[in-house]
Amino acid sequence: MRIVEINSVNRGSTGNIMLGVASVARDNGYDVLVCYPKSRDNMLKYKKGDYLIGNRFSRNVGRLLSQHFKSEHCIHICSTLRLICKLKRFHPDVIHIHNIHDSFLNFPLFFRYIKSAGMPIVWTLHDCWLYTGHCTHYVGTGCNMWQIECKDCKYYDQYPHSSYDDSSYNFKLKQRILLGLGHKLVLAPVSKWLADELKKSFLKNVKCQVMSNGIDMDVFKPITAAGVRDKYGIPDGRIILAAATEWSDRKGLRDYYMLAKMLSKNEYIVLVGIGNDLIENLPAGIVGVKRTDSKEDMAKLYSLANVVLSLSYAETFGLTIIESIACGTPVVAYNNTAQPELINSENGLIVETGNVDAVYAAIQQIFAQKKETWSFLCRQSIVNKYDEQKLYKEYLNVFKQVIYE
């Protein structure tokens, strides 16, 4: 079996999943071609044999043009043609796509080739972009236009940024191309919530199989957090931790600020993944930790914490929730999107979305029970459920099914 993996990045959660599937496939004797766009960050983890789509100059030009012309998905002709030539030489049996909404691929050109070649596609949905006219997340905006037809979008200036509303064009373009792939397309949403959302979209009749994200259970486990306080400047006291790759109000940043005002002097919120624009202006009671790609350091931070929060207003899965629970630390999360799927009475508490008072009460409820008790229950609650090696092997079974069907 010859497999192609395509994603916008080779880092972070989606990048690690792409590389993890590729690694397991190679260990099982399959040929794998990993593809992602050339960028400053992607080059940090570039490995010989990976295929770089385009270059930084063409990508920046593409982003600029996409703000003034019909759609970013109709630019990048040269880099997409070179990718197609690479695929023709590789002769893949299946193409596994993750995220492609970061201005590096010509959507119509690429899928015209895929359809003509008759190659099956397994598409892992890490967000909602595939069935909307623009946005990656719509929860919190109150917009359900994607269920009928996206148009007159009020949020076109949000990621992926555009200078004008092209939602109707994008929606119809995706609808025409994706439905035209027929039974060759298999969707793999990362949560039951996302699968249920797909049933309300134009992709409702496309074959769908939920494929949860996984973690390295040998890394994310209860461990001694020696030295982690000094390394990241975390004071002594009870630690309420939260982690994100990018902080915004959608991730609940404003709610963390409100919560900080309620805490006692020996209680601290630690926000991991804080950028330079925010870290200097955090209010009292909140400690900012810059983003780290070290899984080992994250495991120490989770193990150090007394409780982990996920006050996000939209999560298609919630990887930090699983990582924390695997490290023996309970989670308090908002009752929205996919988050409730991951939490039960043994590993945390679910509270009303936006109710910071309820968050504080839940934290105190967790503090009332010894961390050692929580640690055992947490680990037991997810044993054998989210081991990444097991889940990556399940992808290989999906690939075989779609090829032979």
C-alpha positions as CSV (number, residue, x, y, z in Angstrom):
1,M,0.0,0.0,0.0
2,R,1.3,3.4,-1.0
3,I,0.0,6.3,1.2
4,V,0.1,10.1,0.8
5,E,-0.2,12.3,3.8
6,I,-1.1,16.0,3.3
7,N,-1.4,18.7,5.9
8,S,-0.7,22.4,6.3
9,V,1.8,21.9,9.0
10,N,4.2,19.2,10.3
11,R,3.9,20.3,14.0
12,G,1.2,20.9,16.6
13,S,-1.6,18.4,17.0
14,T,-2.6,18.0,13.4
15,G,1.1,17.7,12.3
16,N,1.9,15.2,14.9
17,I,-1.1,13.1,13.9
18,M,0.0,13.2,10.3
19,L,3.5,12.1,11.1
20,G,2.3,9.5,13.6
21,V,0.1,7.8,11.0
22,A,3.0,7.9,8.5
23,S,5.4,6.4,11.0
24,V,3.0,3.5,11.9
25,A,2.4,2.9,8.2
26,R,6.1,2.7,7.5
27,D,6.6,0.3,10.4
28,N,4.0,-2.0,8.8
29,G,6.0,-2.0,5.6
30,Y,4.0,0.6,3.6
31,D,5.4,3.4,1.4
32,V,4.5,6.8,2.6
33,L,4.9,10.3,1.1
34,V,4.5,13.1,3.6
35,C,3.5,16.5,2.0
36,Y,3.2,20.0,3.5
37,P,3.9,23.5,2.4
38,K,7.4,25.1,2.8
39,S,7.4,27.6,5.7
40,R,9.8,28.8,8.4
41,D,8.1,26.7,11.1
42,N,7.7,23.6,9.0
43,M,11.4,23.6,8.1
44,L,12.2,23.1,11.8
45,K,10.9,19.5,11.6
46,Y,11.6,18.9,7.9
47,K,12.9,15.4,7.2
48,K,14.6,14.2,4.1
49,G,12.1,12.5,1.9
50,D,9.2,14.8,2.8
51,Y,7.7,16.7,-0.1
52,L,7.6,20.5,0.3
53,I,4.6,22.1,-1.5
54,G,5.6,25.5,-3.0
55,N,7.8,27.9,-1.2
56,R,7.5,30.8,1.2
57,F,7.5,33.4,-1.5
58,S,4.7,31.8,-3.5
59,R,2.7,31.2,-0.4
60,N,2.9,34.8,0.7
61,V,2.0,36.0,-2.7
62,G,-0.9,33.6,-2.7
63,R,-2.2,34.9,0.6
64,L,-2.0,38.5,-0.7
65,L,-3.8,37.6,-3.9
66,S,-6.5,35.7,-2.1
67,Q,-7.5,38.8,-0.2
68,H,-8.4,40.6,-3.5
69,F,-9.5,37.8,-5.9
70,K,-12.3,35.3,-5.9
71,S,-10.8,32.5,-3.7
72,E,-7.5,31.5,-2.2
73,H,-8.4,27.9,-3.4
74,C,-7.9,29.0,-7.0
75,I,-4.4,30.3,-6.7
76,H,-1.1,28.3,-6.3
77,I,-1.4,26.8,-9.8
78,C,2.3,26.1,-10.3
79,S,2.9,24.5,-6.8
80,T,-0.2,22.4,-7.2
81,L,0.9,21.2,-10.6
82,R,4.3,20.2,-9.2
83,L,2.6,18.3,-6.4
84,I,0.4,16.5,-9.0
85,C,3.5,15.5,-10.9
86,K,5.1,14.2,-7.7
87,L,2.0,12.1,-7.0
88,K,1.9,10.7,-10.5
89,R,5.5,9.5,-10.0
90,F,4.6,8.1,-6.5
91,H,1.5,6.2,-7.7
92,P,-0.5,6.3,-4.4
93,D,-3.2,3.9,-3.5
94,V,-4.9,6.3,-1.0
95,I,-4.5,10.0,-0.1
96,H,-5.0,11.0,3.5
97,I,-5.8,14.7,3.9
98,H,-5.8,16.7,7.1
99,N,-6.0,20.6,7.0
100,I,-5.5,22.4,3.6
101,H,-7.0,25.8,4.5
102,D,-3.8,27.8,4.8
103,S,-3.2,29.1,1.3
104,F,-1.0,26.5,-0.3
105,L,-3.1,24.4,-2.6
106,N,-5.3,25.0,-5.7
107,F,-8.5,23.3,-4.7
108,P,-10.2,22.7,-8.1
109,L,-7.0,21.7,-9.9
110,F,-5.9,19.3,-7.2
111,F,-9.2,17.5,-7.0
112,R,-9.7,17.4,-10.7
113,Y,-6.6,15.3,-10.9
114,I,-7.7,13.1,-7.9
115,K,-11.1,12.4,-9.5
116,S,-9.6,11.6,-12.9
117,A,-7.0,9.3,-11.3
118,G,-9.8,7.6,-9.4
119,M,-7.9,7.6,-6.1
120,P,-9.7,7.2,-2.8
121,I,-9.4,9.9,-0.2
122,V,-9.6,9.6,3.6
123,W,-10.1,13.1,5.0
124,T,-9.6,13.7,8.7
125,L,-11.6,16.7,9.9
126,H,-9.9,18.6,12.7
127,D,-12.3,21.5,12.4
128,C,-15.4,22.6,10.5
129,W,-13.8,24.2,7.5
130,L,-14.6,21.5,5.0
131,Y,-18.4,22.1,4.9
132,T,-18.5,25.9,5.4
133,G,-18.0,28.7,3.0
134,H,-15.3,30.3,5.1
135,C,-14.8,29.6,8.8
136,T,-13.1,26.8,10.7
137,H,-15.4,27.2,13.7
138,Y,-18.9,28.8,13.8
139,V,-20.0,27.8,17.4
140,G,-20.5,31.0,19.3
141,T,-21.4,33.2,16.3
142,G,-24.9,31.8,16.1
143,C,-24.5,31.3,12.4
144,N,-26.1,28.2,10.8
145,M,-25.9,29.2,7.2
146,W,-23.6,26.3,6.4
147,Q,-26.6,24.0,6.9
148,I,-28.3,25.5,3.8
149,E,-25.8,27.8,1.9
150,C,-23.1,30.1,3.2
151,K,-23.5,33.7,2.0
152,D,-23.5,37.2,3.4
153,C,-20.8,36.2,5.8
154,K,-20.1,38.6,8.7
155,Y,-16.9,36.9,9.7
156,Y,-14.9,36.8,6.4
157,D,-12.1,38.8,8.0
158,Q,-11.4,36.1,10.5
159,Y,-9.2,33.1,9.9
160,P,-8.7,32.2,7.0
161,H,-8.5,35.9,6.5
162,S,-10.2,37.6,3.4
163,S,-10.8,41.2,2.6
164,Y,-14.2,40.5,1.2
165,D,-17.1,38.0,1.5
166,D,-16.4,35.0,-0.8
167,S,-18.3,32.5,1.4
168,S,-21.0,31.7,-1.3
169,Y,-18.4,31.0,-3.9
170,N,-16.3,28.8,-1.6
171,F,-19.4,26.9,-0.3
172,K,-20.6,26.1,-3.8
173,L,-17.0,25.2,-4.9
174,K,-16.6,22.7,-2.1
175,Q,-20.0,21.3,-2.6
176,R,-19.5,20.6,-6.3
177,I,-16.0,19.2,-5.9
178,L,-16.5,17.0,-2.8
179,L,-19.8,15.5,-3.8
180,G,-18.3,14.8,-7.2
181,L,-15.8,12.5,-5.6
182,G,-18.7,10.1,-4.8
183,H,-17.8,6.9,-2.9
184,K,-14.1,7.6,-3.3
185,L,-14.3,10.1,-0.4
186,V,-14.4,8.9,3.3
187,L,-14.7,11.5,6.1
188,A,-13.0,10.9,9.4
189,P,-14.2,13.5,12.0
190,V,-12.3,13.4,15.2
191,S,-15.3,13.4,17.5
192,K,-19.0,12.3,17.6
193,W,-20.0,15.9,17.9
194,L,-18.3,16.8,14.6
195,A,-19.8,13.7,13.0
196,D,-23.3,14.9,14.1
197,E,-22.6,18.3,12.6
198,L,-21.6,16.7,9.3
199,K,-25.1,15.1,9.2
200,K,-26.6,18.6,9.0
201,S,-24.3,19.7,6.1
202,F,-24.2,19.0,2.4
203,L,-21.8,16.1,3.2
204,K,-24.5,14.2,5.2
205,N,-24.6,11.3,2.7
206,V,-20.8,10.9,2.5
207,K,-19.4,7.8,4.3
208,C,-18.2,8.9,7.7
209,Q,-16.2,7.2,10.5
210,V,-15.2,8.8,13.7
211,M,-11.5,8.6,14.4
212,S,-10.5,10.0,17.8
213,N,-7.2,11.7,18.3
214,G,-4.6,9.8,20.3
215,I,-1.7,10.6,22.6
216,D,1.5,8.9,23.6
217,M,0.5,7.1,26.8
218,D,4.1,6.4,27.6
219,V,4.9,10.1,27.7
220,F,1.6,11.5,29.1
221,K,1.4,9.8,32.5
222,P,1.7,10.9,36.1
223,I,5.3,11.9,36.6
224,T,7.5,13.9,39.0
225,A,7.5,17.5,37.9
226,A,10.9,18.2,39.4
227,G,12.4,21.5,38.2
228,V,9.4,22.6,36.1
229,R,8.4,25.4,38.5
230,D,11.8,27.0,38.3
231,K,12.1,26.5,34.5
232,Y,8.8,28.3,33.8
233,G,8.6,30.7,36.7
234,I,5.6,29.1,38.4
235,P,5.2,30.1,42.1
236,D,4.4,27.7,44.9
237,G,0.8,27.0,45.5
238,R,-2.2,25.3,43.8
239,I,-1.9,25.3,40.1
240,I,-4.9,25.7,37.7
241,L,-3.5,25.0,34.2
242,A,-4.7,25.5,30.7
243,A,-3.0,25.1,27.4
244,A,-3.6,26.2,23.8
245,T,-1.6,26.9,20.7
246,E,-3.2,30.2,20.2
247,W,-5.1,32.2,22.9
248,S,-8.2,34.2,22.1
249,D,-11.7,34.8,23.5
250,R,-12.9,31.7,21.6
251,K,-10.4,29.8,23.9
252,G,-12.0,31.5,26.9
253,L,-9.2,34.0,27.6
254,R,-11.6,36.6,29.0
255,D,-13.1,34.0,31.3
256,Y,-9.6,33.1,32.7
257,Y,-9.1,36.8,33.5
258,M,-12.4,36.8,35.4
259,L,-11.6,33.6,37.2
260,A,-8.2,35.0,38.4
261,K,-10.0,37.7,40.4
262,M,-11.8,35.0,42.4
263,L,-8.8,33.0,43.4
264,S,-7.0,32.9,46.8
265,K,-3.4,34.1,47.2
266,N,-2.0,30.6,47.0
267,E,-3.9,29.7,43.8
268,Y,-2.5,30.5,40.4
269,I,-3.7,30.1,36.8
270,V,-0.9,29.0,34.4
271,L,-1.7,29.6,30.7
272,V,0.6,27.6,28.4
273,G,1.1,28.8,24.8
274,I,0.9,32.5,25.6
275,G,2.4,34.7,22.9
276,N,4.6,37.7,23.3
277,D,1.7,40.1,22.7
278,L,-0.1,38.9,25.8
279,I,2.6,37.6,28.2
280,E,3.7,41.1,29.4
281,N,0.1,42.2,30.2
282,L,-1.4,39.3,32.1
283,P,-3.3,40.3,35.2
284,A,-2.3,39.3,38.7
285,G,-2.9,35.6,39.5
286,I,-2.0,34.4,36.0
287,V,1.4,33.1,34.9
288,G,2.1,32.9,31.2
289,V,4.2,30.1,29.7
290,K,5.3,30.4,26.1
291,R,4.5,27.6,23.7
292,T,6.6,24.4,24.0
293,D,6.9,21.6,21.6
294,S,8.3,19.3,24.3
295,K,5.8,16.6,25.1
296,E,7.9,15.7,28.2
297,D,7.6,19.3,29.5
298,M,3.9,19.3,28.9
299,A,3.5,16.0,30.8
300,K,5.4,17.6,33.7
301,L,3.2,20.7,33.6
302,Y,0.0,18.6,33.6
303,S,1.3,16.4,36.4
304,L,2.2,19.5,38.4
305,A,-1.2,21.0,38.1
306,N,-4.0,20.4,40.6
307,V,-6.6,20.9,37.9
308,V,-6.7,21.6,34.2
309,L,-9.3,23.9,32.6
310,S,-10.7,23.9,29.1
311,L,-12.9,27.0,28.9
312,S,-13.0,26.9,25.1
313,Y,-16.2,27.8,23.4
314,A,-15.6,25.4,20.5
315,E,-13.5,22.2,20.4
316,T,-13.8,19.6,17.7
317,F,-11.9,17.2,20.1
318,G,-9.9,18.6,23.0
319,L,-6.5,17.0,23.0
320,T,-5.3,18.9,26.1
321,I,-8.2,17.3,28.0
322,I,-7.0,13.8,27.2
323,E,-3.3,14.7,27.8
324,S,-4.1,16.1,31.3
325,I,-6.3,13.1,32.3
326,A,-3.6,10.7,31.2
327,C,-1.2,12.6,33.5
328,G,-3.6,12.0,36.4
329,T,-4.9,15.5,36.6
330,P,-8.7,16.1,36.5
331,V,-10.3,18.6,34.1
332,V,-13.0,21.2,34.4
333,A,-14.5,22.0,31.0
334,Y,-17.4,23.9,29.4
335,N,-20.4,21.9,28.3
336,N,-20.1,22.5,24.5
337,T,-19.1,20.8,21.3
338,A,-16.9,17.7,21.8
339,Q,-15.6,18.4,25.3
340,P,-18.3,16.5,27.2
341,E,-17.5,13.3,25.3
342,L,-14.1,13.1,27.0
343,I,-15.1,13.8,30.6
344,N,-16.9,11.7,33.2
345,S,-17.2,11.6,37.0
346,E,-13.9,9.9,37.4
347,N,-11.8,12.4,35.6
348,G,-13.4,15.8,35.9
349,L,-16.5,18.0,35.9
350,I,-18.5,19.7,33.1
351,V,-20.0,23.1,33.8
352,E,-22.3,25.5,32.0
353,T,-20.5,27.4,29.2
354,G,-19.6,30.9,30.2
355,N,-20.5,30.4,33.8
356,V,-17.2,31.4,35.6
357,D,-18.8,31.1,39.0
358,A,-19.6,27.5,38.2
359,V,-16.0,27.0,37.1
360,Y,-14.7,28.3,40.4
361,A,-17.1,26.1,42.4
362,A,-16.0,23.0,40.4
363,I,-12.3,23.8,41.0
364,Q,-12.9,24.0,44.7
365,Q,-14.8,20.7,44.5
366,I,-11.8,19.1,42.9
367,F,-9.4,20.7,45.5
368,A,-11.5,19.0,48.2
369,Q,-10.3,15.6,47.1
370,K,-6.7,14.5,47.3
371,K,-4.7,14.7,44.0
372,E,-3.6,11.1,44.5
373,T,-7.2,9.9,44.4
374,W,-7.9,11.8,41.3
375,S,-4.7,10.6,39.7
376,F,-5.6,6.9,39.9
377,L,-9.2,7.5,38.7
378,C,-8.1,9.7,35.8
379,R,-5.6,7.3,34.4
380,Q,-8.1,4.3,34.7
381,S,-10.8,6.3,32.9
382,I,-9.0,6.4,29.6
383,V,-6.9,3.3,29.6
384,N,-6.9,1.7,26.1
385,K,-9.1,4.5,24.7
386,Y,-6.7,7.1,23.3
387,D,-3.4,5.3,22.7
388,E,-2.1,6.9,19.6
389,Q,-0.4,3.8,18.2
390,K,-3.6,1.8,18.4
391,L,-5.6,4.6,16.8
392,Y,-3.0,5.1,14.0
393,K,-3.3,1.4,13.2
394,E,-7.0,1.9,12.8
395,Y,-6.3,4.4,10.0
396,L,-4.5,1.7,8.2
397,N,-7.6,-0.5,8.3
398,V,-9.7,2.4,7.0
399,F,-7.2,2.9,4.2
400,K,-7.5,-0.8,3.2
401,Q,-11.3,-0.7,3.3
402,V,-11.6,2.3,1.1
403,I,-9.0,0.9,-1.4
404,Y,-10.6,-2.5,-1.7
405,E,-14.2,-1.1,-1.8
